[in-house]
Amino acid sequence: MRAFWTGDIVFGLVQIPVKIYSATKDLSPTFHQLHKTCGARVNMVRRCSSCNLDLDWNDMGKGYDGATLRRNVQSTLQTWTG
């Protein structure tokens, strides 16, 4: 790896060489969810809790819980123009 800055720190008559390296490389491991018995990867399924059907991305919308505890669903994404 190449240093992006090289220089010296000086304290009176003492000179200390310094090199600074980038520390942005991610070395943390990535984990996957696996089935305990066979070791296969687990797929995340989009399933409706009331209909018990698998959903496509086109069948989904965004929503929020209102003050009357009824869910308000938006079928299209509304953009702010201003």
N, C-alpha and C positions, 0 to 999 in steps of 0.2 A: 504494500500500500504506500502511496506517495504522500508525503507531508504537504498540506496546503499552505503552511506558513513556517518559515525557518528564520530564527533570529537568536539574539543573545539577551540575557538579563545581566545587568552589570551592577554590582554593589561595590563601589569604590574601586579597589584594584582587582576584585574577583569578577571574572566573566564566566557565566554559565550558558552553554549552548542549549537552545530549546527548539523542539520540532512539534508542531501541532497537527494531529491527524483528525480526519472526519470520523465521527462516532455514530453514523446513521444506519449502519448495517444491522438488520434485525436478525438475531441469532436464536430467537425463541422458537421452540418446536410448535408445530401445528398439529392439532388433534382432530380426529374424526370419531363420530359415534359408530360403534360396532355392535353387532349382534353377539351376545356372549357365547352362544352355543356353536355357531359356525364361523364367526369372525368376519362376516360380510358387512359392508357399510350400510348404514340405515339411511333411507331416503326420507326427506321431510315432505309429507303429503298435506296439501291444502284441502281440508275436509270441513264441511259445514256441520256444526254441532247439532242443529235441529233436524236437518234432512238426512244426515249421514251419507252425503254424496261427496265424491272427489270433485274439486272445482278447478277450472282453468283460470288463468290470469284474467281473461276477458270477462269472466263471470263475477269478478270481485270488485268491490268499491270501497271507498274510505268513508268512515262515519265517526260519530261521537255520541256520547250519552248525554241526552238533554236533561233539563231540570225536572221533567216529569218521569224520568227513568225510562223513557222510550228512546230507542236508538234511531238517530237520524242518519240516513245513508245518502251519500253523494255518488251518483253514478259516473260523473265525468269530473275531471280535475279542473277546478276553477282557477284561473290565473289572475293575478292582480295587475291592473293597468293603471298607472298613475304617475 
